[in-house]
Protein backbone atom coordinates (compact mmCIF):
# COMPACT_ATOMS: atom_id res chain seq x y z
CA UNK A 1 0.00 0.00 0.00
CA UNK A 2 1.34 3.40 -0.90
CA UNK A 3 1.31 6.53 1.20
CA UNK A 4 -1.35 8.06 -1.03
CA UNK A 5 -3.56 5.00 -0.77
CA UNK A 6 -3.24 5.02 2.98
CA UNK A 7 -4.21 8.66 3.22
CA UNK A 8 -7.18 7.99 0.95
CA UNK A 9 -8.40 5.21 3.26
CA UNK A 10 -8.05 7.48 6.28
CA UNK A 11 -9.98 10.25 4.51
CA UNK A 12 -12.81 7.94 3.41
CA UNK A 13 -12.96 6.43 6.90
CA UNK A 14 -13.16 9.86 8.51
CA UNK A 15 -15.94 10.89 6.14
CA UNK A 16 -17.92 7.75 6.93
CA UNK A 17 -17.33 8.07 10.65
CA UNK A 18 -17.88 11.78 11.23
CA UNK A 19 -19.68 13.33 8.26
CA UNK A 20 -22.51 10.95 7.41
CA UNK A 21 -25.84 10.10 8.98
CA UNK A 22 -26.41 6.92 7.00
CA UNK A 23 -28.26 4.04 8.58
CA UNK A 24 -27.97 0.70 6.86
CA UNK A 25 -29.63 -2.34 8.36
CA UNK A 26 -27.01 -4.80 9.53
CA UNK A 27 -24.01 -2.47 9.00
CA UNK A 28 -22.74 0.17 11.36
CA UNK A 29 -21.28 2.86 9.10
CA UNK A 30 -19.39 4.47 12.00
CA UNK A 31 -17.58 1.19 12.68
CA UNK A 32 -16.74 0.76 8.99
CA UNK A 33 -15.27 4.27 8.98
CA UNK A 34 -13.22 3.52 12.09
CA UNK A 35 -11.90 0.29 10.55
CA UNK A 36 -10.90 2.13 7.37
CA UNK A 37 -9.07 4.79 9.38
CA UNK A 38 -7.18 2.14 11.38
CA UNK A 39 -6.21 0.19 8.25
CA UNK A 40 -5.13 3.43 6.56
CA UNK A 41 -2.99 4.44 9.55
CA UNK A 42 -1.31 1.02 9.67
CA UNK A 43 -0.72 1.16 5.90
CA UNK A 44 0.77 4.63 6.24
CA UNK A 45 3.26 3.46 8.89
CA UNK A 46 4.22 0.41 6.81
CA UNK A 47 4.67 2.57 3.70
CA UNK A 48 6.89 5.01 5.61
CA UNK A 49 9.03 2.16 6.96
CA UNK A 50 9.33 0.74 3.46
CA UNK A 51 10.39 4.12 2.06
CA UNK A 52 13.02 4.58 4.78
CA UNK A 53 14.47 1.11 4.10
CA UNK A 54 14.45 1.68 0.35
CA UNK A 55 16.06 5.08 0.79
CA UNK A 56 18.87 3.50 2.81
CA UNK A 57 19.65 1.10 -0.03
CA UNK A 58 19.56 3.67 -2.80
CA UNK A 59 20.24 7.02 -1.31
CA UNK A 60 19.30 10.06 -3.37
CA UNK A 61 22.49 11.73 -2.29
CA UNK A 62 24.91 8.91 -3.03
CA UNK A 63 25.58 10.26 -6.52
CA UNK A 64 26.81 13.50 -4.97
CA UNK A 65 29.02 11.76 -2.42
CA UNK A 66 30.60 9.54 -5.07
CA UNK A 67 31.72 12.46 -7.25
CA UNK A 68 35.33 13.37 -7.36
CA UNK A 69 36.31 16.74 -6.03
CA UNK A 70 36.06 19.37 -8.70
CA UNK A 71 39.10 21.53 -9.22
CA UNK A 72 38.76 25.26 -9.54
CA UNK A 73 39.96 26.69 -12.88
CA UNK A 74 42.99 28.42 -11.35
CA UNK A 75 44.06 25.16 -9.67
CA UNK A 76 43.61 23.06 -12.77
CA UNK A 77 46.72 21.13 -13.79
CA UNK A 78 48.36 22.36 -16.96
CA UNK A 79 49.70 20.13 -19.69
CA UNK A 80 53.04 20.66 -21.25
CA UNK A 81 53.58 19.87 -24.85
CA UNK A 82 57.20 19.42 -25.73
C-alpha positions as CSV (number, residue, x, y, z in Angstrom):
1,X,0.0,0.0,0.0
2,X,1.3,3.4,-0.9
3,X,1.3,6.5,1.2
4,X,-1.4,8.1,-1.0
5,X,-3.6,5.0,-0.8
6,X,-3.2,5.0,3.0
7,X,-4.2,8.7,3.2
8,X,-7.2,8.0,0.9
9,X,-8.4,5.2,3.3
10,X,-8.0,7.5,6.3
11,X,-10.0,10.2,4.5
12,X,-12.8,7.9,3.4
13,X,-13.0,6.4,6.9
14,X,-13.2,9.9,8.5
15,X,-15.9,10.9,6.1
16,X,-17.9,7.8,6.9
17,X,-17.3,8.1,10.7
18,X,-17.9,11.8,11.2
19,X,-19.7,13.3,8.3
20,X,-22.5,10.9,7.4
21,X,-25.8,10.1,9.0
22,X,-26.4,6.9,7.0
23,X,-28.3,4.0,8.6
24,X,-28.0,0.7,6.9
25,X,-29.6,-2.3,8.4
26,X,-27.0,-4.8,9.5
27,X,-24.0,-2.5,9.0
28,X,-22.7,0.2,11.4
29,X,-21.3,2.9,9.1
30,X,-19.4,4.5,12.0
31,X,-17.6,1.2,12.7
32,X,-16.7,0.8,9.0
33,X,-15.3,4.3,9.0
34,X,-13.2,3.5,12.1
35,X,-11.9,0.3,10.6
36,X,-10.9,2.1,7.4
37,X,-9.1,4.8,9.4
38,X,-7.2,2.1,11.4
39,X,-6.2,0.2,8.2
40,X,-5.1,3.4,6.6
41,X,-3.0,4.4,9.6
42,X,-1.3,1.0,9.7
43,X,-0.7,1.2,5.9
44,X,0.8,4.6,6.2
45,X,3.3,3.5,8.9
46,X,4.2,0.4,6.8
47,X,4.7,2.6,3.7
48,X,6.9,5.0,5.6
49,X,9.0,2.2,7.0
50,X,9.3,0.7,3.5
51,X,10.4,4.1,2.1
52,X,13.0,4.6,4.8
53,X,14.5,1.1,4.1
54,X,14.5,1.7,0.3
55,X,16.1,5.1,0.8
56,X,18.9,3.5,2.8
57,X,19.6,1.1,0.0
58,X,19.6,3.7,-2.8
59,X,20.2,7.0,-1.3
60,X,19.3,10.1,-3.4
61,X,22.5,11.7,-2.3
62,X,24.9,8.9,-3.0
63,X,25.6,10.3,-6.5
64,X,26.8,13.5,-5.0
65,X,29.0,11.8,-2.4
66,X,30.6,9.5,-5.1
67,X,31.7,12.5,-7.3
68,X,35.3,13.4,-7.4
69,X,36.3,16.7,-6.0
70,X,36.1,19.4,-8.7
71,X,39.1,21.5,-9.2
72,X,38.8,25.3,-9.5
73,X,40.0,26.7,-12.9
74,X,43.0,28.4,-11.4
75,X,44.1,25.2,-9.7
76,X,43.6,23.1,-12.8
77,X,46.7,21.1,-13.8
78,X,48.4,22.4,-17.0
79,X,49.7,20.1,-19.7
80,X,53.0,20.7,-21.2
81,X,53.6,19.9,-24.9
82,X,57.2,19.4,-25.7
